[in-house]
Structures are given as structure tokens and as C-alpha cells.
């Protein structure tokens, strides 16, 4: 991709503009940036000429953002933050192998992070930069080396490698579960149900698998993250369909228990995704092999559609 030099912003000029906008004063901006007032004014003037708009209106002893300035300020701050983040990433990986990973929020917090000491002990040269993402995005454009994806093995301009399926079972707090012992699919239909907003038909599928007809499949509280469903179930708000790997601690600690041992099979699975331009990235491939070994699977490569 060829960039136009005339359209590439100078970060120093952006800093001068952002500081003056925040303080409402060129003088204060100069003090903050250790520059003279005339230097800050010159940088802002050059930026205005480059943009072809006036960013400030001079009112008495202060500078006030123009309409164009107010629209440009959020973008200027974003560019400065991105520049700083890029520098920090480069500094963090200057003496190591930096691996940028996007992961599903609850998977990253509850399954991946507690196990990372084992991976890092085996790969001490790797420095991780992990961010939460729930939906596919352009990995190369945003500078990621890999992502954890749940769904079908489909990701644009990337290759999906199979990790595992998930086992979903109905669980509840011991207090709530104790109200309907012994547990059956029929008794669960009488209890409050908890739903994950992104899987609205999960309970309907589970009751159909159990051969139970009920109008309760879509009733109950809804949450948009597994983490909140787990907390709600632990608090006794209802019965939840949850993947076993996300509630290992709660099952071991007794906050949750499986109320009916009837797993719900799913058509989707977990995949390790790498951009097609980085398929030979050593640290990412090492992480993939380690994750598969942790779930007890066999590495399988599947090209993305």
C-alpha cells in the first residue's frame, strides 16, 4: 500500500494541537511540551495549512476550537495513542519475540491466562500482548499475529486451525439445584433459566435433545458475556448452559454443579487463526501447539474459507 506523504500527519504537530485544545492556551501547551509559544503556534499553523482548515478561533487570550477543530480532535488523539502504543510494543519486543494475540474475553480470562505460566516457562523469549475481541476483524491491518475464534473455520485473509469442540452442560448453584432433586430435564423446565444473548436458542436445543416440550426455553434473564452468566448462576439466579472449560474453578470449589449430565453438542468449535501473511510466525505456531496439547487434542490445519 502506497501512502501519500502529503497526507501523513506529523505527530509533533498533532501533539501541539491536542495540548492547545486541551488547555485552551498556546502558552500552556508550550509549557507542557517544553516548547516556546511561537513554536507551538507555528506547528499548529502548519497543521492547519496541511489540512486546509482553521482548527482554532482566537478569543481574547485563549484559543477556542473551531467546528473543524472539534471534529478533528478525537482523530488526532487516536493517532497519538496509536503512535505511543506502537512504540511501547516495539520496546517490549526489542529483546524478545513479541506475540500479539486476540482472544475471546471469557476464554482468555478463565482458560488461557491461568495456564500461560506453563507456556512462558517453556518459551521465556516470548512477550505476550493480548487483547479481547469477540468478532472477526482484519488481523494484519491491526497488527495481530493470531486470534482465538469460536464458530466455523471461516476468517477472511486468514487460516483457521482446529483446537477443540466445547462441551456445554446445565449447571446451577447448589442452593438452587437442591430445590428440585433428583434432577431431570423436566424439573429444569420449572426452574429459572439463564441465557447467553449470542446463543438465544441454546436452551431450546437442549430441551429438544432431552425430548422435553416446554415453553420455558426462551424465558429468563439474558447476558451478553459468558462471564456474567457464570456469576449469575453462581449467585443462584438460575440454571445456565455453560462450557465445562469455563467453569473449572466453580465446579472444583462447589459454587456450581452439573444438574443433569446431558451435554449439548454444538456445530461450532474453537480455532486458532493466523493471518495468511504470518503463517510461519514461530511464537504463534508454538502457542498453537501448546494450546492443543493443553486441551488434549491433535493439531489439525484447516484453511479458512
Residue, then its C-alpha position, 0 to 999 in steps of 0.5 A: x500500500x502506497x501512502x501519500x506523504x502529503x497526507x501523513x500527519x506529523x505527530x509533533x504537530x498533532x501533539x501541539x494541537x491536542x495540548x492547545x485544545x486541551x488547555x485552551x492556551x498556546x502558552x500552556x501547551x508550550x509549557x507542557x511540551x517544553x516548547x516556546x509559544x511561537x513554536x507551538x503556534x507555528x506547528x499548529x499553523x502548519x497543521x492547519x495549512x496541511x489540512x486546509x482548515x482553521x482548527x482554532x478561533x482566537x478569543x481574547x487570550x485563549x484559543x477556542x476550537x473551531x467546528x473543524x477543530x472539534x471534529x478533528x480532535x478525537x482523530x488526532x488523539x487516536x493517532x497519538x495513542x496509536x503512535x505511543x502504543x506502537x512504540x511501547x510494543x516495539x520496546x517490549x519486543x526489542x529483546x524478545x519475540x513479541x506475540x500479539x494475540x486476540x482472544x475471546x474475553x471469557x476464554x482468555x480470562x478463565x482458560x488461557x491466562x491461568x495456564x500461560x505460566x506453563x507456556x512462558x516457562x517453556x518459551x521465556x523469549x516470548x512477550x505476550x500482548x493480548x487483547x479481547x475481541x469477540x468478532x472477526x476483524x482484519x488481523x494484519x491491518x491491526x497488527x495481530x499475529x493470531x486470534x482465538x475464534x469460536x464458530x466455523x473455520x471461516x476468517x477472511x485473509x486468514x487460516x483457521x486451525x482446529x483446537x477443540x469442540x466445547x462441551x456445554x452442560x446445565x449447571x446451577x448453584x447448589x442452593x438452587x439445584x437442591x430445590x428440585x432433586x433428583x434432577x431431570x430435564x423436566x424439573x429444569x423446565x420449572x426452574x429459572x433459566x439463564x441465557x447467553x444473548x449470542x446463543x438465544x436458542x441454546x436452551x431450546x436445543x437442549x430441551x429438544x435433545x432431552x425430548x422435553x416440550x416446554x415453553x420455558x426455553x426462551x424465558x429468563x434473564x439474558x447476558x451478553x458475556x459468558x462471564x456474567x452468566x457464570x456469576x449469575x448462576x453462581x449467585x443462584x439466579x438460575x440454571x445456565x448452559x455453560x462450557x465445562x472449560x469455563x467453569x473449572x474453578x466453580x465446579x472444583x470449589x462447589x459454587x456450581x454443579x452439573x444438574x443433569x449430565x446431558x451435554x449439548x453438542x454444538x456445530x461450532x468449535x474453537x480455532x486458532x487463526x493466523x493471518x495468511x501473511x504470518x503463517x510461519x510466525x514461530x511464537x504463534x505456531x508454538x502457542x498453537x501447539x501448546x494450546x492443543x496439547x493443553x486441551x488434549x487434542x491433535x493439531x489439525x490445519x484447516x484453511x479458512x474459507 
